[in-house]
Amino acid sequence: MLGTHDLPLFIASGLLLNVTPGADSVYIASRSMTQGARAGMAAALGVGLGCWVHILAAALGLSAILAASALAFGVVKIVGAAYLVYLGLSMWRTRPQAMPDAAMAARAPLRKVLVQGFLTNALNPKVALFFLAFMPQFIDSTAAHKPLAFLFLGAIFDFNGTLWCLFLAWAAAGASAIRVGDRAKVWMGRGVGALFILIGVRLALAKQD
């Protein structure tokens, strides 16, 4: 279909990859648990939009530049890592006395949550390289329009991934209904912030495969 093959295998593999924890799922869960399901869903939609940056890049061949150029990969890697560390530090700086209710001081408008979700995914060069390595395995070598095949597979992957992220947001919001003290929620947020910092450092140290 549209120059692709083994579509059921692609869908199954994509779903398994989507449920693997990463920076995106951590961000979605943290927003749901601290600001509610609406914030988590905004984060999920932002991540889904960010995924399209990599889909379009792969379709247009831009991801090949990241794969071939150590300089380009390094620049995008450092930018993405710096953003994740910044996000983690902003969560870590939450103070207990800034908590008048059960929500964290790191609360943000839904539009900002969506943009942060977008950037969390879009600034990760490993995602770009993943698309370049994963999707061609399911594209027919004789396909007349390979960019169209990339877009088709990317749309399927992103649609399924967004459904999973929305479910994750709903589940995390439900888990947050368990009553815990404000101080515990602050430290939970700081723990998530520390995790983002670690992910950012790991991304900064990642080597071009």
CYANA upper distance limits for C-alpha pairs under 8 A (distance plus 0.5 A):
  1 MET  CA      5 HIS  CA      7.36
  2 LEU  CA    143 ALA  CA      8.23
  2 LEU  CA    148 LEU  CA      7.75
  2 LEU  CA    149 ALA  CA      6.22
  2 LEU  CA    152 PHE  CA      7.96
  3 GLY  CA    139 ILE  CA      6.45
  3 GLY  CA    140 ASP  CA      5.84
  3 GLY  CA    142 THR  CA      8.10
  3 GLY  CA    143 ALA  CA      5.14
  3 GLY  CA    144 ALA  CA      7.67
  3 GLY  CA    145 HIS  CA      7.70
  3 GLY  CA    146 LYS  CA      7.49
  3 GLY  CA    149 ALA  CA      6.15
  4 THR  CA    138 PHE  CA      6.07
  4 THR  CA    139 ILE  CA      4.82
  4 THR  CA    140 ASP  CA      5.73
  4 THR  CA    143 ALA  CA      8.10
  4 THR  CA    149 ALA  CA      6.77
  5 HIS  CA    138 PHE  CA      5.87
  5 HIS  CA    139 ILE  CA      6.65
  5 HIS  CA    140 ASP  CA      6.85
  6 ASP  CA     10 PHE  CA      6.85
  6 ASP  CA    138 PHE  CA      6.89
  7 LEU  CA     11 ILE  CA      6.72
  7 LEU  CA    138 PHE  CA      7.78
  8 PRO  CA     12 ALA  CA      6.69
  9 LEU  CA     13 SER  CA      6.50
 10 PHE  CA     14 GLY  CA      6.44
 10 PHE  CA    138 PHE  CA      7.40
 11 ILE  CA     15 LEU  CA      6.67
 11 ILE  CA    156 ILE  CA      7.99
 11 ILE  CA    157 PHE  CA      7.51
 12 ALA  CA     16 LEU  CA      6.89
 13 SER  CA     17 LEU  CA      6.78
 14 GLY  CA     18 ASN  CA      6.57
 14 GLY  CA    157 PHE  CA      6.54
 14 GLY  CA    160 ASN  CA      8.45
 14 GLY  CA    161 GLY  CA      8.35
 15 LEU  CA     19 VAL  CA      6.88
 15 LEU  CA    157 PHE  CA      8.27
 15 LEU  CA    160 ASN  CA      7.33
 15 LEU  CA    161 GLY  CA      7.40
 16 LEU  CA     20 THR  CA      7.13
 18 ASN  CA    161 GLY  CA      6.08
 18 ASN  CA    164 TRP  CA      7.72
 19 VAL  CA    164 TRP  CA      7.73
 21 PRO  CA     25 SER  CA      6.29
 21 PRO  CA     26 VAL  CA      7.62
 22 GLY  CA     26 VAL  CA      6.71
 23 ALA  CA     27 TYR  CA      6.65
 23 ALA  CA    120 THR  CA      7.65
 23 ALA  CA    121 ASN  CA      8.45
 23 ALA  CA    196 PHE  CA      7.41
 23 ALA  CA    199 ILE  CA      7.42
 24 ASP  CA     28 ILE  CA      6.74
 24 ASP  CA     47 VAL  CA      7.16
 24 ASP  CA    117 GLY  CA      7.62
 24 ASP  CA    120 THR  CA      6.98
 24 ASP  CA    121 ASN  CA      6.99
 25 SER  CA     29 ALA  CA      6.50
 25 SER  CA    165 CYS  CA      7.52
 25 SER  CA    168 LEU  CA      8.05
 26 VAL  CA     30 SER  CA      6.53
 26 VAL  CA    192 VAL  CA      7.86
 26 VAL  CA    196 PHE  CA      8.50
 27 TYR  CA     31 ARG  CA      6.73
 27 TYR  CA     43 ALA  CA      7.82
 27 TYR  CA    117 GLY  CA      7.68
 28 ILE  CA     32 SER  CA      6.73
 28 ILE  CA     40 GLY  CA      5.59
 28 ILE  CA     41 MET  CA      7.96
 28 ILE  CA     43 ALA  CA      5.90
 28 ILE  CA     44 ALA  CA      6.48
 28 ILE  CA    117 GLY  CA      8.08
 28 ILE  CA    165 CYS  CA      7.79
 28 ILE  CA    168 LEU  CA      7.87
 28 ILE  CA    169 ALA  CA      6.48
 29 ALA  CA     33 MET  CA      6.57
 29 ALA  CA     40 GLY  CA      7.00
 29 ALA  CA    168 LEU  CA      7.16
 29 ALA  CA    169 ALA  CA      6.24
 29 ALA  CA    172 ALA  CA      5.90
 29 ALA  CA    173 ALA  CA      8.15
 30 SER  CA     34 THR  CA      6.62
 30 SER  CA     40 GLY  CA      8.17
 30 SER  CA    172 ALA  CA      8.32
 30 SER  CA    189 GLY  CA      7.69
 30 SER  CA    192 VAL  CA      7.40
 31 ARG  CA     35 GLN  CA      6.03
 31 ARG  CA     36 GLY  CA      7.40
 31 ARG  CA     39 ALA  CA      6.29
 31 ARG  CA     40 GLY  CA      5.53
 31 ARG  CA     43 ALA  CA      7.73
 31 ARG  CA    113 VAL  CA      8.40
 32 SER  CA     36 GLY  CA      4.98
 32 SER  CA     37 ALA  CA      5.46
 32 SER  CA     38 ARG  CA      7.77
 32 SER  CA     39 ALA  CA      6.28
 32 SER  CA     40 GLY  CA      4.60
 32 SER  CA     41 MET  CA      8.09
 32 SER  CA    169 ALA  CA      5.99
 32 SER  CA    170 TRP  CA      7.80
 32 SER  CA    172 ALA  CA      6.18
 32 SER  CA    173 ALA  CA      5.28
 32 SER  CA    176 SER  CA      8.23
 33 MET  CA     37 ALA  CA      8.24
 33 MET  CA     40 GLY  CA      8.37
 33 MET  CA    172 ALA  CA      6.14
 33 MET  CA    173 ALA  CA      5.49
 33 MET  CA    174 GLY  CA      8.44
 33 MET  CA    175 ALA  CA      7.67
 33 MET  CA    176 SER  CA      5.35
 34 THR  CA    102 ALA  CA      8.41
 34 THR  CA    103 ALA  CA      5.91
 34 THR  CA    104 MET  CA      6.26
 34 THR  CA    107 ARG  CA      7.99
 34 THR  CA    176 SER  CA      7.91
 34 THR  CA    185 LYS  CA      8.20
 34 THR  CA    189 GLY  CA      8.30
 35 GLN  CA     39 ALA  CA      6.31
 35 GLN  CA     40 GLY  CA      8.01
 35 GLN  CA    103 ALA  CA      6.54
 35 GLN  CA    104 MET  CA      7.86
 35 GLN  CA    107 ARG  CA      6.95
 36 GLY  CA     40 GLY  CA      6.97
 36 GLY  CA    173 ALA  CA      5.86
 36 GLY  CA    176 SER  CA      8.49
 37 ALA  CA     41 MET  CA      6.51
 37 ALA  CA    169 ALA  CA      6.34
 37 ALA  CA    170 TRP  CA      5.98
 37 ALA  CA    172 ALA  CA      8.22
 37 ALA  CA    173 ALA  CA      5.60
 38 ARG  CA     42 ALA  CA      6.65
 38 ARG  CA    110 LEU  CA      8.26
 39 ALA  CA     43 ALA  CA      6.69
 39 ALA  CA    110 LEU  CA      6.30
 39 ALA  CA    113 VAL  CA      7.12
 40 GLY  CA     44 ALA  CA      6.66
 40 GLY  CA    166 LEU  CA      7.97
 40 GLY  CA    169 ALA  CA      5.19
 40 GLY  CA    170 TRP  CA      7.85
 40 GLY  CA    173 ALA  CA      8.09
 41 MET  CA     45 LEU  CA      6.65
 41 MET  CA    165 CYS  CA      8.10
 41 MET  CA    166 LEU  CA      5.97
 41 MET  CA    169 ALA  CA      6.17
 41 MET  CA    170 TRP  CA      8.05
 42 ALA  CA     46 GLY  CA      6.66
 42 ALA  CA    110 LEU  CA      6.66
 42 ALA  CA    111 ARG  CA      8.04
 42 ALA  CA    113 VAL  CA      6.73
 42 ALA  CA    114 LEU  CA      5.44
 42 ALA  CA    117 GLY  CA      8.36
 43 ALA  CA     47 VAL  CA      6.71
 43 ALA  CA    113 VAL  CA      5.99
 43 ALA  CA    114 LEU  CA      5.25
 43 ALA  CA    115 VAL  CA      8.26
 43 ALA  CA    116 GLN  CA      7.71
 43 ALA  CA    117 GLY  CA      5.26
 43 ALA  CA    118 PHE  CA      8.12
 44 ALA  CA     48 GLY  CA      6.73
 44 ALA  CA    114 LEU  CA      8.02
 44 ALA  CA    117 GLY  CA      7.25
 44 ALA  CA    162 THR  CA      6.89
 44 ALA  CA    165 CYS  CA      5.76
 44 ALA  CA    166 LEU  CA      6.32
 44 ALA  CA    169 ALA  CA      7.68
 45 LEU  CA     49 LEU  CA      6.72
 45 LEU  CA    114 LEU  CA      7.08
 45 LEU  CA    117 GLY  CA      8.03
 45 LEU  CA    118 PHE  CA      8.36
 45 LEU  CA    162 THR  CA      7.19
 45 LEU  CA    166 LEU  CA      8.30
 46 GLY  CA     50 GLY  CA      6.65
 46 GLY  CA    113 VAL  CA      8.13
 46 GLY  CA    114 LEU  CA      4.85
 46 GLY  CA    115 VAL  CA      6.42
 46 GLY  CA    116 GLN  CA      7.60
 46 GLY  CA    117 GLY  CA      4.97
 46 GLY  CA    118 PHE  CA      4.68
 46 GLY  CA    119 LEU  CA      8.36
 47 VAL  CA     51 CYS  CA      6.72
 47 VAL  CA    114 LEU  CA      8.12
 47 VAL  CA    117 GLY  CA      5.23
 47 VAL  CA    118 PHE  CA      5.17
 47 VAL  CA    119 LEU  CA      8.11
 47 VAL  CA    120 THR  CA      7.51
 47 VAL  CA    121 ASN  CA      6.10
 47 VAL  CA    122 ALA  CA      8.33
 47 VAL  CA    162 THR  CA      8.23
 48 GLY  CA     52 TRP  CA      7.41
 48 GLY  CA    118 PHE  CA      7.71
 48 GLY  CA    158 ASP  CA      6.63
 48 GLY  CA    159 PHE  CA      8.27
 48 GLY  CA    161 GLY  CA      7.79
 48 GLY  CA    162 THR  CA      6.05
 49 LEU  CA     53 VAL  CA      7.82
 49 LEU  CA    118 PHE  CA      6.44
 50 GLY  CA     54 HIS  CA      7.90
 50 GLY  CA    117 GLY  CA      7.91
 50 GLY  CA    118 PHE  CA      4.82
 50 GLY  CA    119 LEU  CA      6.94
 50 GLY  CA    120 THR  CA      8.14
 50 GLY  CA    121 ASN  CA      5.68
 50 GLY  CA    122 ALA  CA      5.04
 51 CYS  CA     55 ILE  CA      6.89
 51 CYS  CA    118 PHE  CA      8.27
 51 CYS  CA    121 ASN  CA      6.71
 51 CYS  CA    122 ALA  CA      6.76
 51 CYS  CA    158 ASP  CA      7.19
 52 TRP  CA     56 LEU  CA      6.43
 52 TRP  CA    154 GLY  CA      8.16
 52 TRP  CA    158 ASP  CA      8.07
 53 VAL  CA     57 ALA  CA      6.57
 53 VAL  CA    122 ALA  CA      6.53
 54 HIS  CA     58 ALA  CA      6.47
 54 HIS  CA     63 SER  CA      8.01
 54 HIS  CA    122 ALA  CA      7.42
 54 HIS  CA    127 VAL  CA      7.43
 54 HIS  CA    128 ALA  CA      5.56
 54 HIS  CA    131 PHE  CA      7.54
 55 ILE  CA     59 ALA  CA      6.67
 55 ILE  CA    128 ALA  CA      8.26
 55 ILE  CA    131 PHE  CA      7.52
 55 ILE  CA    150 PHE  CA      7.59
 55 ILE  CA    151 LEU  CA      6.99
 55 ILE  CA    154 GLY  CA      6.05
 56 LEU  CA     60 LEU  CA      6.56
 56 LEU  CA    151 LEU  CA      7.51
 57 ALA  CA     61 GLY  CA      6.44
 57 ALA  CA     62 LEU  CA      5.28
 57 ALA  CA     63 SER  CA      6.02
 57 ALA  CA    128 ALA  CA      8.01
 58 ALA  CA     62 LEU  CA      6.40
 58 ALA  CA     63 SER  CA      5.57
 58 ALA  CA     64 ALA  CA      7.85
 58 ALA  CA    128 ALA  CA      7.59
 58 ALA  CA    131 PHE  CA      7.06
 58 ALA  CA    132 LEU  CA      6.34
 58 ALA  CA    150 PHE  CA      7.56
 59 ALA  CA    146 LYS  CA      8.08
 59 ALA  CA    147 PRO  CA      5.00
 59 ALA  CA    148 LEU  CA      7.79
 59 ALA  CA    150 PHE  CA      5.75
 59 ALA  CA    151 LEU  CA      6.84
 60 LEU  CA    147 PRO  CA      7.04
 61 GLY  CA     65 ILE  CA      7.89
 62 LEU  CA     66 LEU  CA      7.62
 63 SER  CA     67 ALA  CA      6.88
 63 SER  CA    128 ALA  CA      6.33
 63 SER  CA    129 LEU  CA      6.88
 63 SER  CA    132 LEU  CA      6.81
 64 ALA  CA     68 ALA  CA      6.57
 64 ALA  CA    129 LEU  CA      8.47
 64 ALA  CA    132 LEU  CA      7.61
 65 ILE  CA     69 SER  CA      6.15
 65 ILE  CA     72 ALA  CA      7.64
 66 LEU  CA     70 ALA  CA      7.64
 66 LEU  CA     72 ALA  CA      6.10
 66 LEU  CA     73 PHE  CA      5.36
 66 LEU  CA    125 PRO  CA      8.16
 66 LEU  CA    128 ALA  CA      8.42
 66 LEU  CA    129 LEU  CA      7.79
 67 ALA  CA     73 PHE  CA      7.60
 67 ALA  CA    129 LEU  CA      7.07
 67 ALA  CA    208 GLN  CA      7.75
 67 ALA  CA    209 ASP  CA      8.29
 69 SER  CA     73 PHE  CA      6.70
 70 ALA  CA     74 GLY  CA      6.43
 70 ALA  CA    208 GLN  CA      7.48
 71 LEU  CA     75 VAL  CA      6.69
 72 ALA  CA     76 VAL  CA      6.83
 73 PHE  CA     77 LYS  CA      6.39
 73 PHE  CA    125 PRO  CA      7.39
 73 PHE  CA    208 GLN  CA      7.66
 74 GLY  CA     78 ILE  CA      6.59
 75 VAL  CA     79 VAL  CA      6.79
 76 VAL  CA     80 GLY  CA      6.61
 76 VAL  CA    123 LEU  CA      7.26
 76 VAL  CA    124 ASN  CA      7.95
 76 VAL  CA    125 PRO  CA      6.71
 77 LYS  CA     81 ALA  CA      6.52
 77 LYS  CA    123 LEU  CA      8.05
 77 LYS  CA    124 ASN  CA      7.19
 77 LYS  CA    125 PRO  CA      6.35
 77 LYS  CA    203 LEU  CA      7.15
 77 LYS  CA    204 ALA  CA      6.51
 78 ILE  CA     82 ALA  CA      6.44
 78 ILE  CA    203 LEU  CA      8.36
 78 ILE  CA    204 ALA  CA      6.13
 79 VAL  CA     83 TYR  CA      6.77
 79 VAL  CA    123 LEU  CA      7.44
 80 GLY  CA     84 LEU  CA      6.88
 80 GLY  CA    120 THR  CA      7.99
 80 GLY  CA    123 LEU  CA      5.01
 80 GLY  CA    124 ASN  CA      5.93
 80 GLY  CA    125 PRO  CA      8.03
 80 GLY  CA    200 GLY  CA      7.91
 80 GLY  CA    203 LEU  CA      8.27
 81 ALA  CA     85 VAL  CA      6.72
 81 ALA  CA    124 ASN  CA      8.27
 81 ALA  CA    199 ILE  CA      8.22
 81 ALA  CA    200 GLY  CA      4.72
 81 ALA  CA    201 VAL  CA      6.87
 81 ALA  CA    202 ARG  CA      8.49
 81 ALA  CA    203 LEU  CA      6.15
 81 ALA  CA    204 ALA  CA      5.86
 82 ALA  CA     86 TYR  CA      6.56
 82 ALA  CA    200 GLY  CA      7.10
 83 TYR  CA     87 LEU  CA      6.63
 83 TYR  CA    120 THR  CA      8.14
 83 TYR  CA    200 GLY  CA      8.11
 84 LEU  CA     88 GLY  CA      6.63
 84 LEU  CA    120 THR  CA      7.46
 84 LEU  CA    196 PHE  CA      6.27
 84 LEU  CA    197 ILE  CA      6.76
 84 LEU  CA    199 ILE  CA      7.73
 84 LEU  CA    200 GLY  CA      5.52
 85 VAL  CA     89 LEU  CA      6.59
 85 VAL  CA    196 PHE  CA      6.65
 85 VAL  CA    197 ILE  CA      4.89
 85 VAL  CA    198 LEU  CA      8.20
 85 VAL  CA    199 ILE  CA      8.39
 85 VAL  CA    200 GLY  CA      5.78
 85 VAL  CA    201 VAL  CA      7.84
 86 TYR  CA     90 SER  CA      6.68
 86 TYR  CA    197 ILE  CA      8.17
 87 LEU  CA     91 MET  CA      6.98
 87 LEU  CA    193 GLY  CA      7.56
 87 LEU  CA    196 PHE  CA      7.50
 87 LEU  CA    197 ILE  CA      8.28
 88 GLY  CA     92 TRP  CA      6.65
 88 GLY  CA    190 ARG  CA      8.45
 88 GLY  CA    192 VAL  CA      7.70
 88 GLY  CA    193 GLY  CA      4.27
 88 GLY  CA    194 ALA  CA      6.36
 88 GLY  CA    195 LEU  CA      7.68
 88 GLY  CA    196 PHE  CA      5.31
 88 GLY  CA    197 ILE  CA      5.62
 89 LEU  CA     93 ARG  CA      6.67
 89 LEU  CA    193 GLY  CA      6.60
 89 LEU  CA    194 ALA  CA      7.97
 89 LEU  CA    197 ILE  CA      7.61
 90 SER  CA     94 THR  CA      7.71
 90 SER  CA    106 ALA  CA      7.76
 90 SER  CA    193 GLY  CA      7.86
 91 MET  CA    106 ALA  CA      6.52
 91 MET  CA    189 GLY  CA      6.59
 91 MET  CA    190 ARG  CA      6.26
 91 MET  CA    192 VAL  CA      7.96
 91 MET  CA    193 GLY  CA      5.43
 92 TRP  CA    189 GLY  CA      7.32
 92 TRP  CA    190 ARG  CA      4.78
 92 TRP  CA    191 GLY  CA      7.97
 92 TRP  CA    192 VAL  CA      8.50
 92 TRP  CA    193 GLY  CA      5.66
 92 TRP  CA    194 ALA  CA      7.31
 93 ARG  CA    190 ARG  CA      7.97
 94 THR  CA     98 ALA  CA      7.87
 94 THR  CA    104 MET  CA      7.76
 94 THR  CA    105 ALA  CA      6.21
 94 THR  CA    106 ALA  CA      6.95
 94 THR  CA    186 VAL  CA      7.07
 94 THR  CA    189 GLY  CA      8.16
 94 THR  CA    190 ARG  CA      7.63
 95 ARG  CA     99 MET  CA      7.77
 95 ARG  CA    105 ALA  CA      7.67
 95 ARG  CA    186 VAL  CA      7.52
 96 PRO  CA    182 ASP  CA      7.72
 96 PRO  CA    183 ARG  CA      6.35
 96 PRO  CA    186 VAL  CA      6.71
 98 ALA  CA    104 MET  CA      8.48
 98 ALA  CA    105 ALA  CA      6.37
 99 MET  CA    103 ALA  CA      7.21
 99 MET  CA    104 MET  CA      6.65
 99 MET  CA    105 ALA  CA      6.47
 99 MET  CA    182 ASP  CA      7.40
101 ASP  CA    182 ASP  CA      7.89
102 ALA  CA    181 GLY  CA      8.29
102 ALA  CA    182 ASP  CA      6.21
102 ALA  CA    185 LYS  CA      8.23
103 ALA  CA    107 ARG  CA      7.60
103 ALA  CA    182 ASP  CA      8.28
103 ALA  CA    185 LYS  CA      8.42
104 MET  CA    185 LYS  CA      7.65
104 MET  CA    186 VAL  CA      6.95
104 MET  CA    189 GLY  CA      7.98
108 ALA  CA    112 LYS  CA      6.66
108 ALA  CA    113 VAL  CA      6.72
109 PRO  CA    113 VAL  CA      6.80
110 LEU  CA    114 LEU  CA      6.63
111 ARG  CA    115 VAL  CA      6.79
112 LYS  CA    116 GLN  CA      6.58
113 VAL  CA    117 GLY  CA      6.68
114 LEU  CA    118 PHE  CA      6.68
115 VAL  CA    119 LEU  CA      6.71
116 GLN  CA    120 THR  CA      6.53
117 GLY  CA    121 ASN  CA      7.10
118 PHE  CA    122 ALA  CA      6.44
119 LEU  CA    123 LEU  CA      6.06
120 THR  CA    124 ASN  CA      7.34
121 ASN  CA    127 VAL  CA      8.00
124 ASN  CA    128 ALA  CA      7.68
125 PRO  CA    129 LEU  CA      6.86
126 LYS  CA    130 PHE  CA      6.50
127 VAL  CA    131 PHE  CA      6.83
128 ALA  CA    132 LEU  CA      6.89
129 LEU  CA    133 ALA  CA      6.62
130 PHE  CA    134 PHE  CA      6.23
131 PHE  CA    135 MET  CA      6.09
132 LEU  CA    136 PRO  CA      7.23
133 ALA  CA    137 GLN  CA      7.99
134 PHE  CA    138 PHE  CA      8.30
135 MET  CA    139 ILE  CA      7.32
135 MET  CA    150 PHE  CA      7.40
135 MET  CA    153 LEU  CA      7.58
135 MET  CA    154 GLY  CA      8.42
136 PRO  CA    150 PHE  CA      8.23
139 ILE  CA    143 ALA  CA      7.72
139 ILE  CA    146 LYS  CA      7.77
139 ILE  CA    149 ALA  CA      7.04
139 ILE  CA    150 PHE  CA      8.15
143 ALA  CA    149 ALA  CA      8.39
145 HIS  CA    149 ALA  CA      7.11
146 LYS  CA    150 PHE  CA      6.76
147 PRO  CA    151 LEU  CA      6.78
148 LEU  CA    152 PHE  CA      6.62
149 ALA  CA    153 LEU  CA      6.69
150 PHE  CA    154 GLY  CA      6.38
151 LEU  CA    155 ALA  CA      6.46
152 PHE  CA    156 ILE  CA      6.98
153 LEU  CA    157 PHE  CA      6.64
154 GLY  CA    158 ASP  CA      6.45
155 ALA  CA    159 PHE  CA      6.44
156 ILE  CA    160 ASN  CA      6.73
157 PHE  CA    161 GLY  CA      6.48
158 ASP  CA    162 THR  CA      6.39
159 PHE  CA    163 LEU  CA      6.83
160 ASN  CA    164 TRP  CA      6.85
161 GLY  CA    165 CYS  CA      6.66
162 THR  CA    166 LEU  CA      6.58
163 LEU  CA    167 PHE  CA      6.76
164 TRP  CA    168 LEU  CA      6.63
165 CYS  CA    169 ALA  CA      6.63
166 LEU  CA    170 TRP  CA      6.78
167 PHE  CA    171 ALA  CA      6.58
168 LEU  CA    172 ALA  CA      6.46
169 ALA  CA    173 ALA  CA      6.61
170 TRP  CA    174 GLY  CA      6.78
171 ALA  CA    175 ALA  CA      6.76
172 ALA  CA    176 SER  CA      6.74
173 ALA  CA    177 ALA  CA      7.24
174 GLY  CA    178 ILE  CA      8.29
180 VAL  CA    184 ALA  CA      6.87
180 VAL  CA    185 LYS  CA      7.45
181 GLY  CA    185 LYS  CA      6.97
182 ASP  CA    186 VAL  CA      6.75
183 ARG  CA    187 TRP  CA      6.90
184 ALA  CA    188 MET  CA      6.58
185 LYS  CA    189 GLY  CA      6.63
186 VAL  CA    190 ARG  CA      6.76
187 TRP  CA    191 GLY  CA      6.51
188 MET  CA    192 VAL  CA      6.85
189 GLY  CA    193 GLY  CA      6.61
190 ARG  CA    194 ALA  CA      6.60
191 GLY  CA    195 LEU  CA      6.77
192 VAL  CA    196 PHE  CA      6.82
193 GLY  CA    197 ILE  CA      6.85
194 ALA  CA    198 LEU  CA      6.76
195 LEU  CA    199 ILE  CA      6.66
196 PHE  CA    200 GLY  CA      6.55
197 ILE  CA    201 VAL  CA      6.67
198 LEU  CA    202 ARG  CA      6.57
199 ILE  CA    203 LEU  CA      6.60
200 GLY  CA    204 ALA  CA      6.65
201 VAL  CA    205 LEU  CA      6.78
202 ARG  CA    206 ALA  CA      6.63
